[in-house]
Structure formats: C-alpha cells, structure tokens
Amino acid sequence: MRIFAAALLLLMAGLFFTARWLELREQGWGFLRAFAEAAMVGGLADWFAVTALFRRPLGLPIPHTAIIPENKDRIADSMAGFLRANFLTPPVVARRLRGLNAANAAGQYLANPRPGESRLGAGAASLLADVLGSLDQEKLGGMAKAALRSRIERLALAPLLGNLLAAMIAEGRHMPLIEGLIRRSAEALEANEDLVRGMIHDKANTLLRWTGLDERLANSILDGLYKLLAETVVIEDHPLRRKIEESLAALADALVSDPAMHARVEAMKRDVLANPAFAAWLDGLWERGRAQLLQAVRSSGRANGIGGDGSDRIGASLAELGRALQHDTRLQVLVNRFARRTLVGVVTRYGDEIVRLVSETVRRWDARTVTDRIEGAVGRDLQFIRINGTLVGGLVGVAIHAIDVAL
C-alpha cells in the first residue's frame, strides 16, 4: 500500500508536468494541471502526516514528529489505564460474564472432544503422574490429611446432619430406613430367640417352671413381638411407625436448633478425630486415593493417549461430566456463578498487577519495536489516507480552478 500511494503521487507529478507542457500550447489543459498540482499537495501533506506518526520525515528533527516513538511510555500508561478502566473492573467483568454460559461451553468441550485432544490429554496425564511420583509422599500425605482433618474440625456437623435428615423425611426417603431397621430387629430377635426364652425361663418363679407356663409365656411374648414388627412393616399408619417418625423429626429439629445437641455431636466428633482408628483410616484413605490416582493418570497416557482401561474410564467420566454440564440446569447455575465470582475476584485482587504488567511490557519495548508493531497493525489503513488525500486534493484543485476561470 505504501508503494501504491507513492506511485500515485509520482503519477500526479508526471501529470502535472505533462499538463503544464500541454497548457503552453492549448488553454484547455489547465483543469488537468490544477488537478495534478492540488493532488501532489494533498498527497505530500498526508504523507508527511502519516510518516510523522512513526518516524521523522526525511530524518529531519521537525517538532511534533515521530509521535509514537517519542511518546512510547505515555502510550503504555494510557493503554494500561484504558484496559483497567474499561475491562478489568468487577462491574464490567460481571456484566460481560452474566450472559456467558461457561458451564455449557465446558460441557460441550468435555462431551465432544476434537480429534487430537486425546493425545494432549495423555501428555498432561503423563506429566501429572511424573509430578505426583516425584513429590515427597510423607509431606504431601501429611498436608492432604491435615487439610482434610482441618475441614472436618471446622465443619458444623450437627446442623448438616439435621438438614439431611429433615430433607429425607420431607421427601419420604426415611421409610426404607425405618422398614430396614424393623426387619433387622425381627432378624435379630429370630437369631436370639433361644436367648430370650432363656431369660424368661430364668426370671420365672418355680411354680411357672413346674407347670410349664414359662414356656407358654415365652411363646406369647415372642409371637407378640413378631406380630408387632410385622404389622409395623405392613401397615403404613401403624402407631409404632408414627412414633419412630416423630422421634426422627424431633431428632432432626434438635440437630438443627438445639445447642445442647450441637455440643454433644461436637464432643462425639472430637472423640472420633482423636481416636487412633480415625488416623489409621485417614492413612489408608490417602494411600488408596494416591495409588488409584497414579494408576489412572498413568494408564490414561498409554498407547499415545488412545485406549487403555484408565484412558477409557477417564474419558467416560469426563464425557459424563460434560453431558451433565450441558443438560443439568441447576449444575449450570452453580458452575456459572462460581466462574463469575472467581473471575471477578481475580480482577479485584490482581487487576492492578495485570495492568502494571501491560504497562511495563510496553515500556520495555524499544521505540522501533513499538513503531513496527503499531504500523504493522494499522499501516495499511493509514496508506489509504495518503491515497484519499491525493485524490481529494486533486478534486479540490479542479473546483478551485473552475471558480478562478469563472471569475
């Protein structure tokens, strides 16, 4: 474009000298001369203006030229300030992200990976496996177990259990639990029937044992218990079942709102955390989790990331997660809200650092680099200014010449 604009300017110069020579012989060539003369003025003026943005025209120290190189640092600060004011502010980020369904986009990516992504995933899995294998396992395990224990210690367990139990009762999911408890009680009674008979026999007096009434009493008690348990399972509105439901509802309410119950649950939680068996359970949990994770990421990288049970399991799990992100509206709301809050938090905490990074990066560029990059981005359009200036100048010259002839 620069060559084209310069060639057009040279063409106007050629037309000017040609028209000037022809005008000496015939007066009608004055319009062509006026067009070419004004076009040269317009083209030269716009060449000077465009060139002055990036360098000094003809190398001359003319004031207010080489504007971009001379003002590189101010341009860097202005760019950084514009970025901070118009992009990296929490309201702007939140507004831009409000209409973005990041969960659905992530779901599409996970559910429908493009060709070649499996190899990339295999490389990432191999790198993750190497990192996990190279870390100090005692320190890493200690950190993981300490973090888990700390989370459990800070967890308000009683309200959580109370809300879960209340939700189960509200949705009717406690009934299988009650029925299972009753059936277990019946099985325990049947398994210990001889023990019950022996207890009744021992408690009976001599007369009852001599007459054999103790055996009949034991049979009656056992039959009554079996009948009670069977009726409780079969009859939905049985008084015993209602009593159990009332007790569960009272327990859920106490877990949520009773400070004394909170204290008892916290005491039980502390006892469990202090028990050596819990520490052994944590050790086993960490070792199994680490071994399974290493096995999964290593197997996912076999066969160049294609095939293998681990790769299939990870791929299937990611695809299932992607489908859930695409179709589960509640999950989308949670993920999108988390993404918005996370990005807004990043902007709030690190926006100034990001802006400073932009400013310092541009400041470190030498003037020639800044000039070349900006000119490479917008230089083509700037050359159109030279072309337009040449043509518009020529038309203005024709108009002026016509007015001069008319007067």
Sine and cosine of phi, psi and omega as CSV:
sin_phi,cos_phi,sin_psi,cos_psi,sin_omega,cos_omega
0.00,0.00,-0.58,0.82,0.04,-1.00
-0.90,0.43,-0.66,0.75,0.02,-1.00
-0.90,0.44,-0.65,0.76,-0.01,-1.00
-0.90,0.43,-0.69,0.73,0.01,-1.00
-0.90,0.44,-0.65,0.76,0.02,-1.00
-0.92,0.39,-0.63,0.78,0.02,-1.00
-0.90,0.43,-0.61,0.79,0.03,-1.00
-0.90,0.43,-0.63,0.77,0.03,-1.00
-0.90,0.43,-0.67,0.74,0.04,-1.00
-0.90,0.43,-0.58,0.81,0.04,-1.00
-0.89,0.46,-0.66,0.75,0.03,-1.00
-0.90,0.44,-0.62,0.79,0.04,-1.00
-0.89,0.45,-0.67,0.74,0.04,-1.00
-0.89,0.45,-0.67,0.75,0.03,-1.00
-0.90,0.44,-0.60,0.80,-0.01,-1.00
-0.88,0.47,-0.76,0.65,-0.03,-1.00
-0.92,0.38,-0.57,0.82,0.03,-1.00
-0.91,0.41,-0.73,0.69,0.00,-1.00
-0.91,0.41,-0.58,0.82,0.01,-1.00
-0.91,0.42,-0.63,0.78,-0.01,-1.00
-0.94,0.34,-0.65,0.76,0.01,-1.00
-0.94,0.33,-0.50,0.87,-0.04,-1.00
-0.92,0.40,-0.46,0.89,0.02,-1.00
-0.91,0.41,-0.36,0.93,-0.04,-1.00
-0.98,-0.20,-0.62,0.79,0.01,-1.00
-0.68,-0.74,0.67,-0.74,-0.09,-1.00
-0.96,0.27,-0.32,0.95,-0.09,-1.00
-0.93,0.36,-0.22,0.97,-0.03,-1.00
-0.99,0.13,0.09,1.00,-0.02,-1.00
-0.92,0.40,-0.54,0.84,0.02,-1.00
-0.92,0.39,-0.65,0.76,0.03,-1.00
-0.91,0.40,-0.65,0.76,0.03,-1.00
-0.89,0.45,-0.67,0.74,0.00,-1.00
-0.90,0.44,-0.64,0.77,0.02,-1.00
-0.88,0.47,-0.77,0.64,-0.05,-1.00
-0.91,0.42,-0.65,0.76,-0.02,-1.00
-0.89,0.45,-0.75,0.66,0.00,-1.00
-0.93,0.38,-0.57,0.82,0.03,-1.00
-0.89,0.45,-0.65,0.76,0.05,-1.00
-0.89,0.45,-0.66,0.75,0.01,-1.00
-0.89,0.46,-0.73,0.68,0.00,-1.00
-0.90,0.44,-0.68,0.73,0.00,-1.00
-0.90,0.43,-0.69,0.73,0.02,-1.00
-0.91,0.42,-0.65,0.76,0.00,-1.00
-0.89,0.46,-0.69,0.72,-0.02,-1.00
-0.96,0.28,-0.52,0.85,0.11,-0.99
-0.87,0.49,-0.70,0.71,0.02,-1.00
-0.88,0.48,-0.69,0.72,-0.05,-1.00
-0.91,0.42,-0.70,0.72,-0.02,-1.00
-0.93,0.37,-0.69,0.72,-0.01,-1.00
-0.91,0.42,-0.60,0.80,-0.04,-1.00
-0.90,0.43,-0.35,0.94,0.06,-1.00
-0.92,0.40,-0.62,0.79,-0.18,-0.98
-0.95,-0.33,-0.42,0.91,-0.06,-1.00
-0.37,-0.93,0.04,-1.00,0.02,-1.00
-1.00,0.03,0.84,-0.54,-0.01,-1.00
-0.85,0.53,0.80,-0.60,0.00,-1.00
0.84,0.54,0.31,0.95,0.01,-1.00
0.96,0.27,0.17,0.99,-0.05,-1.00
-0.99,0.13,0.64,-0.77,-0.02,-1.00
-0.98,0.20,0.86,0.50,-0.01,-1.00
-0.98,0.20,0.72,-0.69,0.01,-1.00
-0.85,0.52,0.54,-0.84,0.06,-1.00
0.88,0.48,0.61,0.80,0.16,-0.99
-0.86,-0.51,0.12,-0.99,-0.13,-0.99
0.77,0.64,0.77,0.64,-0.16,-0.99
-0.90,0.43,-0.71,0.70,-0.05,-1.00
-0.92,0.38,-0.76,0.66,0.03,-1.00
-0.88,0.48,-0.62,0.78,-0.05,-1.00
-0.95,0.32,-0.41,0.91,-0.07,-1.00
-0.90,-0.44,0.51,0.86,-0.06,-1.00
-0.85,0.53,-0.73,0.68,-0.04,-1.00
-0.91,0.41,-0.64,0.77,0.02,-1.00
-0.92,0.40,-0.60,0.80,0.05,-1.00
-0.90,0.43,-0.64,0.77,0.02,-1.00
-0.87,0.49,-0.72,0.69,0.01,-1.00
-0.91,0.42,-0.62,0.78,0.01,-1.00
-0.92,0.40,-0.66,0.75,0.05,-1.00
-0.88,0.48,-0.70,0.71,0.00,-1.00
-0.90,0.43,-0.68,0.74,0.02,-1.00
-0.90,0.43,-0.64,0.77,0.04,-1.00
-0.90,0.44,-0.67,0.74,0.03,-1.00
-0.89,0.45,-0.67,0.74,-0.03,-1.00
-0.93,0.38,-0.67,0.74,-0.10,-0.99
-0.97,0.22,-0.50,0.87,-0.14,-0.99
-0.94,-0.34,-0.21,0.98,-0.05,-1.00
-0.78,-0.62,-0.67,0.74,-0.17,-0.99
-0.98,-0.20,0.72,0.70,0.15,-0.99
-0.90,-0.44,0.61,-0.79,-0.06,-1.00
-0.81,0.59,-0.70,0.72,0.01,-1.00
-0.88,0.47,-0.64,0.77,-0.01,-1.00
-0.92,0.40,-0.72,0.70,-0.01,-1.00
-0.89,0.46,-0.71,0.71,0.00,-1.00
-0.88,0.47,-0.64,0.77,0.00,-1.00
-0.93,0.37,-0.64,0.77,0.00,-1.00
-0.93,0.37,-0.57,0.82,-0.05,-1.00
-0.99,0.11,-0.23,0.97,-0.07,-1.00
-0.88,0.47,-0.59,0.81,0.00,-1.00
-1.00,-0.08,0.08,1.00,-0.03,-1.00
-1.00,-0.08,0.84,-0.54,0.04,-1.00
-1.00,-0.08,0.98,0.17,-0.04,-1.00
-0.91,0.42,-0.56,0.83,-0.01,-1.00
-0.90,0.44,-0.69,0.72,0.00,-1.00
-0.91,0.41,-0.64,0.77,0.03,-1.00
-0.89,0.45,-0.69,0.73,0.05,-1.00
-0.90,0.43,-0.62,0.79,0.03,-1.00
-0.89,0.45,-0.67,0.74,0.04,-1.00
-0.89,0.45,-0.63,0.78,0.01,-1.00
-0.91,0.42,-0.68,0.74,-0.05,-1.00
-0.97,0.25,-0.61,0.79,-0.06,-1.00
-0.98,0.21,-0.45,0.89,-0.06,-1.00
-0.74,-0.67,0.94,0.33,-0.01,-1.00
-0.92,0.40,0.60,-0.80,0.02,-1.00
-0.98,0.22,0.38,-0.92,0.03,-1.00
-0.84,0.53,0.69,-0.72,0.00,-1.00
0.99,-0.13,-0.30,0.95,-0.03,-1.00
-0.96,0.29,-0.44,0.90,0.02,-1.00
-0.90,0.43,-0.60,0.80,0.04,-1.00
-0.92,0.39,-0.65,0.76,0.06,-1.00
-0.89,0.46,-0.67,0.74,0.03,-1.00
-0.90,0.44,-0.59,0.81,0.03,-1.00
-0.91,0.42,-0.64,0.76,0.05,-1.00
-0.90,0.44,-0.66,0.75,0.05,-1.00
-0.90,0.44,-0.65,0.76,0.02,-1.00
-0.90,0.43,-0.66,0.75,0.02,-1.00
-0.90,0.44,-0.67,0.74,0.04,-1.00
-0.89,0.46,-0.67,0.74,0.02,-1.00
-0.89,0.46,-0.64,0.77,0.02,-1.00
-0.89,0.45,-0.68,0.74,0.03,-1.00
-0.89,0.46,-0.66,0.75,0.02,-1.00
-0.90,0.44,-0.72,0.69,-0.01,-1.00
-0.89,0.45,-0.62,0.79,-0.02,-1.00
-0.95,0.31,-0.43,0.90,-0.07,-1.00
-1.00,0.03,-0.25,0.97,-0.04,-1.00
-0.97,0.25,0.45,-0.89,0.08,-1.00
-0.93,0.38,0.93,-0.36,-0.12,-0.99
-0.93,0.37,-0.55,0.84,0.02,-1.00
-0.92,0.39,-0.72,0.70,0.02,-1.00
-0.92,0.39,-0.69,0.72,0.00,-1.00
-0.90,0.44,-0.69,0.73,0.03,-1.00
-0.90,0.43,-0.64,0.77,0.04,-1.00
-0.89,0.47,-0.66,0.75,0.02,-1.00
-0.90,0.44,-0.70,0.72,-0.02,-1.00
-0.90,0.43,-0.70,0.72,-0.02,-1.00
-0.94,0.34,-0.61,0.79,0.05,-1.00
-0.90,0.43,-0.63,0.78,0.02,-1.00
-0.91,0.42,-0.66,0.75,0.01,-1.00
-0.91,0.41,-0.69,0.72,0.02,-1.00
-0.89,0.45,-0.65,0.76,0.01,-1.00
-0.89,0.45,-0.64,0.76,0.03,-1.00
-0.90,0.44,-0.65,0.76,0.01,-1.00
-0.92,0.39,-0.63,0.77,0.00,-1.00
-0.90,0.44,-0.62,0.79,-0.02,-1.00
-0.99,0.17,-0.22,0.98,-0.06,-1.00
-0.96,0.29,0.79,-0.61,0.10,-0.99
-0.98,0.18,1.00,-0.08,-0.19,-0.98
-0.96,0.27,-0.64,0.77,-0.09,-1.00
-0.88,0.47,-0.79,0.61,0.04,-1.00
-0.87,0.50,-0.59,0.81,0.03,-1.00
-0.89,0.46,-0.74,0.67,0.02,-1.00
-0.89,0.45,-0.65,0.76,0.00,-1.00
-0.89,0.45,-0.69,0.72,0.01,-1.00
-0.91,0.40,-0.64,0.77,0.05,-1.00
-0.89,0.46,-0.69,0.72,0.01,-1.00
-0.91,0.41,-0.66,0.75,0.03,-1.00
-0.89,0.45,-0.64,0.77,0.04,-1.00
-0.91,0.43,-0.65,0.76,0.04,-1.00
-0.88,0.48,-0.69,0.72,-0.01,-1.00
-0.91,0.41,-0.67,0.74,-0.03,-1.00
-0.90,0.44,-0.57,0.82,-0.02,-1.00
-1.00,-0.06,0.02,1.00,0.03,-1.00
0.97,0.24,0.21,0.98,-0.02,-1.00
-0.99,0.14,0.00,1.00,0.04,-1.00
-1.00,0.09,-0.27,0.96,-0.07,-1.00
-0.90,0.44,-0.70,0.71,0.07,-1.00
-0.86,0.52,-0.54,0.84,0.03,-1.00
-0.91,0.41,-0.70,0.71,0.01,-1.00
-0.90,0.44,-0.73,0.69,-0.01,-1.00
-0.89,0.45,-0.64,0.77,0.06,-1.00
-0.90,0.44,-0.63,0.78,0.03,-1.00
-0.89,0.45,-0.66,0.75,0.00,-1.00
-0.92,0.39,-0.67,0.74,0.01,-1.00
-0.90,0.44,-0.65,0.76,0.05,-1.00
-0.89,0.46,-0.62,0.79,0.03,-1.00
-0.90,0.44,-0.67,0.74,0.03,-1.00
-0.89,0.45,-0.67,0.74,0.02,-1.00
-0.91,0.42,-0.65,0.76,0.04,-1.00
-0.90,0.43,-0.63,0.77,0.02,-1.00
-0.90,0.43,-0.67,0.74,0.01,-1.00
-0.91,0.40,-0.63,0.77,-0.01,-1.00
-0.93,0.36,-0.44,0.90,-0.05,-1.00
-0.91,-0.41,0.47,0.88,-0.03,-1.00
-0.88,0.47,-0.65,0.76,0.00,-1.00
-0.90,0.44,-0.59,0.81,0.02,-1.00
-0.91,0.41,-0.65,0.76,0.02,-1.00
-0.91,0.42,-0.70,0.72,0.02,-1.00
-0.88,0.48,-0.65,0.76,0.01,-1.00
-0.90,0.44,-0.63,0.77,0.03,-1.00
-0.90,0.43,-0.68,0.74,0.02,-1.00
-0.91,0.42,-0.67,0.74,0.02,-1.00
-0.88,0.47,-0.66,0.76,0.00,-1.00
-0.93,0.37,-0.57,0.82,-0.03,-1.00
-0.99,0.16,-0.33,0.94,-0.02,-1.00
-0.95,0.31,0.47,-0.88,0.01,-1.00
-0.99,0.13,0.05,-1.00,-0.10,-1.00
-0.89,0.45,-0.61,0.79,-0.03,-1.00
-0.89,0.45,-0.70,0.72,0.01,-1.00
-0.90,0.44,-0.63,0.78,0.01,-1.00
-0.94,0.35,-0.61,0.80,-0.05,-1.00
-0.93,0.36,-0.60,0.80,0.01,-1.00
-1.00,0.06,-0.13,0.99,-0.01,-1.00
0.98,0.19,0.16,0.99,0.00,-1.00
-0.95,0.32,-0.38,0.92,0.01,-1.00
-0.89,0.45,-0.59,0.81,0.04,-1.00
-0.92,0.38,-0.66,0.75,0.04,-1.00
-0.91,0.42,-0.62,0.78,0.04,-1.00
-0.89,0.45,-0.68,0.74,0.02,-1.00
-0.89,0.45,-0.67,0.75,0.02,-1.00
-0.89,0.45,-0.65,0.76,-0.01,-1.00
-0.91,0.41,-0.68,0.73,0.01,-1.00
-0.89,0.45,-0.71,0.70,-0.02,-1.00
-0.91,0.41,-0.68,0.73,0.03,-1.00
-0.88,0.47,-0.64,0.77,0.02,-1.00
-0.90,0.43,-0.64,0.77,0.02,-1.00
-0.92,0.38,-0.70,0.72,0.04,-1.00
-0.87,0.49,-0.68,0.74,0.01,-1.00
-0.90,0.44,-0.68,0.74,0.01,-1.00
-0.88,0.47,-0.70,0.71,-0.01,-1.00
-0.92,0.39,-0.65,0.76,0.01,-1.00
-0.90,0.43,-0.69,0.72,0.01,-1.00
-0.91,0.42,-0.59,0.81,0.01,-1.00
-0.91,0.43,-0.58,0.82,0.03,-1.00
-0.95,0.30,-0.66,0.75,-0.14,-0.99
-0.99,0.14,-0.70,0.72,-0.10,-1.00
-1.00,0.05,0.89,-0.45,-0.07,-1.00
-0.93,0.38,-0.51,0.86,-0.05,-1.00
-0.98,-0.20,0.49,0.87,-0.04,-1.00
-0.93,0.37,0.64,-0.77,-0.02,-1.00
-0.84,0.55,-0.63,0.78,-0.01,-1.00
-0.91,0.41,-0.64,0.76,0.03,-1.00
-0.90,0.44,-0.68,0.73,0.04,-1.00
-0.88,0.47,-0.63,0.78,0.01,-1.00
-0.90,0.44,-0.65,0.76,0.04,-1.00
-0.90,0.43,-0.67,0.74,0.02,-1.00
-0.89,0.46,-0.67,0.75,0.04,-1.00
-0.89,0.45,-0.63,0.77,0.02,-1.00
-0.91,0.41,-0.65,0.76,0.03,-1.00
-0.91,0.41,-0.66,0.75,0.03,-1.00
-0.89,0.45,-0.66,0.75,0.04,-1.00
-0.90,0.43,-0.63,0.78,0.03,-1.00
-0.90,0.44,-0.68,0.73,0.03,-1.00
-0.88,0.48,-0.68,0.73,0.01,-1.00
-0.90,0.43,-0.66,0.75,0.01,-1.00
-0.91,0.41,-0.62,0.78,0.01,-1.00
-0.90,0.44,-0.52,0.85,-0.03,-1.00
-0.99,0.12,-0.66,0.75,-0.23,-0.97
-0.86,-0.52,-0.12,0.99,-0.06,-1.00
-1.00,-0.07,0.92,-0.40,0.01,-1.00
-0.86,0.50,-0.58,0.82,0.01,-1.00
-0.90,0.44,-0.66,0.76,0.04,-1.00
-0.91,0.41,-0.63,0.78,0.07,-1.00
-0.84,0.54,-0.70,0.71,-0.03,-1.00
-0.90,0.44,-0.66,0.75,0.00,-1.00
-0.91,0.41,-0.68,0.73,0.02,-1.00
-0.90,0.43,-0.67,0.74,0.03,-1.00
-0.89,0.45,-0.62,0.78,0.03,-1.00
-0.90,0.44,-0.68,0.73,0.05,-1.00
-0.89,0.45,-0.64,0.77,0.02,-1.00
-0.90,0.44,-0.67,0.74,0.03,-1.00
-0.89,0.45,-0.64,0.77,0.04,-1.00
-0.88,0.47,-0.66,0.75,0.01,-1.00
-0.91,0.41,-0.68,0.73,0.00,-1.00
-0.91,0.42,-0.52,0.85,-0.01,-1.00
-0.99,0.14,-0.20,0.98,-0.05,-1.00
-0.96,0.28,0.74,-0.67,0.03,-1.00
-0.85,0.53,-0.46,0.89,0.01,-1.00
-0.90,0.44,-0.56,0.83,0.03,-1.00
-0.92,0.39,-0.65,0.76,0.05,-1.00
-0.88,0.47,-0.64,0.77,0.04,-1.00
-0.91,0.42,-0.61,0.79,0.04,-1.00
-0.90,0.43,-0.65,0.76,0.06,-1.00
-0.88,0.47,-0.68,0.73,0.03,-1.00
-0.86,0.51,-0.73,0.68,0.00,-1.00
-0.90,0.44,-0.63,0.78,0.02,-1.00
-0.89,0.46,-0.69,0.72,0.00,-1.00
-0.91,0.42,-0.71,0.70,-0.04,-1.00
-0.90,0.43,-0.68,0.73,0.02,-1.00
-0.91,0.42,-0.68,0.73,0.00,-1.00
-0.89,0.45,-0.69,0.72,0.00,-1.00
-0.90,0.43,-0.68,0.73,-0.01,-1.00
-0.90,0.43,-0.68,0.73,0.01,-1.00
-0.91,0.41,-0.63,0.78,0.02,-1.00
-0.90,0.43,-0.71,0.71,0.03,-1.00
-0.89,0.47,-0.68,0.73,0.01,-1.00
-0.89,0.45,-0.65,0.76,-0.03,-1.00
-0.92,0.40,-0.75,0.67,-0.07,-1.00
-0.94,0.33,-0.52,0.86,0.03,-1.00
-0.96,0.29,-0.66,0.75,0.00,-1.00
-0.94,0.35,-0.45,0.89,0.00,-1.00
-0.95,0.31,-0.31,0.95,0.00,-1.00
-1.00,-0.10,0.00,1.00,-0.01,-1.00
-0.96,0.28,0.33,-0.94,0.02,-1.00
0.80,0.60,0.67,0.74,0.01,-1.00
0.84,0.54,0.55,0.83,0.07,-1.00
0.99,0.13,0.14,0.99,-0.02,-1.00
-0.84,-0.54,0.80,-0.61,0.02,-1.00
1.00,0.10,-0.10,-0.99,-0.04,-1.00
1.00,0.02,0.63,-0.78,-0.04,-1.00
-0.87,0.49,-0.67,0.74,-0.02,-1.00
-0.90,0.44,-0.68,0.74,0.02,-1.00
-0.89,0.46,-0.66,0.75,0.01,-1.00
-0.90,0.44,-0.68,0.74,-0.02,-1.00
-0.91,0.42,-0.71,0.70,-0.01,-1.00
-0.91,0.41,-0.69,0.72,0.01,-1.00
-0.89,0.46,-0.67,0.74,0.02,-1.00
-0.91,0.41,-0.63,0.77,0.01,-1.00
-0.91,0.42,-0.68,0.73,0.02,-1.00
-0.91,0.42,-0.63,0.77,0.03,-1.00
-0.91,0.42,-0.64,0.77,0.04,-1.00
-0.90,0.43,-0.66,0.76,0.07,-1.00
-0.89,0.46,-0.65,0.76,0.03,-1.00
-0.88,0.47,-0.67,0.74,0.03,-1.00
-0.91,0.42,-0.62,0.79,0.04,-1.00
-0.90,0.43,-0.66,0.75,0.03,-1.00
-0.91,0.41,-0.47,0.88,-0.01,-1.00
-0.98,0.20,-0.57,0.82,-0.20,-0.98
-0.92,-0.40,-0.28,0.96,-0.01,-1.00
-1.00,-0.01,0.96,-0.27,-0.09,-1.00
-0.90,0.44,-0.68,0.73,-0.01,-1.00
-0.90,0.44,-0.64,0.77,0.04,-1.00
-0.91,0.42,-0.63,0.78,0.05,-1.00
-0.87,0.49,-0.69,0.72,0.01,-1.00
-0.87,0.49,-0.70,0.71,-0.01,-1.00
-0.90,0.43,-0.72,0.70,-0.05,-1.00
-0.92,0.39,-0.69,0.72,0.00,-1.00
-0.90,0.43,-0.65,0.76,0.03,-1.00
-0.90,0.44,-0.66,0.75,0.03,-1.00
-0.89,0.45,-0.67,0.74,0.00,-1.00
-0.90,0.44,-0.69,0.73,0.00,-1.00
-0.89,0.46,-0.74,0.67,-0.03,-1.00
-0.90,0.44,-0.61,0.79,0.00,-1.00
-0.91,0.42,-0.74,0.68,-0.04,-1.00
-0.93,0.37,-0.62,0.78,0.06,-1.00
-0.90,0.44,-0.63,0.78,0.06,-1.00
-0.90,0.43,-0.64,0.77,0.05,-1.00
-0.89,0.46,-0.69,0.72,0.01,-1.00
-0.90,0.44,-0.66,0.75,0.00,-1.00
-0.89,0.45,-0.69,0.72,-0.08,-1.00
-0.99,0.15,-0.59,0.81,-0.18,-0.98
-0.87,-0.49,0.14,0.99,-0.01,-1.00
-0.86,0.51,-0.69,0.72,0.00,-1.00
-0.90,0.43,-0.61,0.80,0.02,-1.00
-0.92,0.39,-0.62,0.78,0.02,-1.00
-0.90,0.44,-0.70,0.71,0.02,-1.00
-0.89,0.45,-0.67,0.74,0.01,-1.00
-0.90,0.44,-0.61,0.79,0.04,-1.00
-0.88,0.48,-0.70,0.72,0.02,-1.00
-0.88,0.47,-0.75,0.67,-0.04,-1.00
-0.88,0.47,-0.73,0.68,-0.04,-1.00
-0.93,0.38,-0.56,0.83,0.03,-1.00
-0.90,0.43,-0.72,0.69,0.01,-1.00
-0.92,0.40,-0.61,0.79,0.02,-1.00
-0.89,0.47,-0.58,0.82,-0.03,-1.00
-0.96,0.27,-0.35,0.94,0.07,-1.00
-0.91,0.42,0.59,-0.81,0.11,-0.99
-0.97,0.24,0.33,-0.95,-0.09,-1.00
-0.86,0.51,-0.59,0.81,-0.01,-1.00
-0.91,0.41,-0.63,0.78,0.01,-1.00
-0.90,0.44,-0.72,0.70,0.02,-1.00
-0.87,0.49,-0.71,0.70,-0.02,-1.00
-0.88,0.48,-0.73,0.68,-0.04,-1.00
-0.90,0.44,-0.64,0.76,-0.05,-1.00
-0.94,0.34,-0.67,0.74,0.01,-1.00
-0.94,0.35,-0.66,0.75,0.00,-1.00
-0.92,0.40,-0.59,0.81,0.05,-1.00
-0.91,0.41,-0.49,0.87,-0.02,-1.00
-0.99,0.17,-0.64,0.77,-0.12,-0.99
-0.86,-0.52,0.02,1.00,-0.12,-0.99
-0.89,0.46,-0.58,0.82,-0.01,-1.00
-0.87,0.50,-0.70,0.71,0.02,-1.00
-0.92,0.39,-0.56,0.83,0.02,-1.00
-0.91,0.40,-0.55,0.83,0.04,-1.00
-0.92,0.38,-0.48,0.88,0.10,-0.99
-0.90,0.43,-0.49,0.87,0.07,-1.00
-0.88,0.47,-0.68,0.74,0.04,-1.00
-0.89,0.45,-0.68,0.74,0.00,-1.00
-0.91,0.42,-0.73,0.68,0.01,-1.00
-0.89,0.45,-0.64,0.77,0.02,-1.00
-0.88,0.48,-0.63,0.78,0.02,-1.00
-0.90,0.43,-0.74,0.67,-0.06,-1.00
-0.95,0.32,-0.70,0.72,0.01,-1.00
-0.90,0.43,-0.65,0.76,0.06,-1.00
-0.85,0.52,-0.66,0.75,0.03,-1.00
-0.88,0.47,-0.69,0.73,0.02,-1.00
-0.90,0.43,-0.64,0.77,0.05,-1.00
-0.90,0.44,-0.64,0.77,0.04,-1.00
-0.87,0.49,-0.67,0.74,0.04,-1.00
-0.88,0.47,-0.68,0.73,-0.01,-1.00
-0.89,0.45,-0.69,0.73,0.01,-1.00
-0.90,0.44,-0.67,0.74,0.00,-1.00
-0.90,0.43,-0.61,0.79,0.02,-1.00
-0.90,0.43,-0.65,0.76,0.03,-1.00
-0.90,0.44,-0.66,0.75,-0.01,-1.00
-0.90,0.43,-0.64,0.76,0.00,-1.00
-0.93,0.38,-0.64,0.76,-0.04,-1.00
-0.91,0.41,-0.55,0.84,0.01,-1.00
-0.99,0.16,0.00,0.00,0.00,0.00
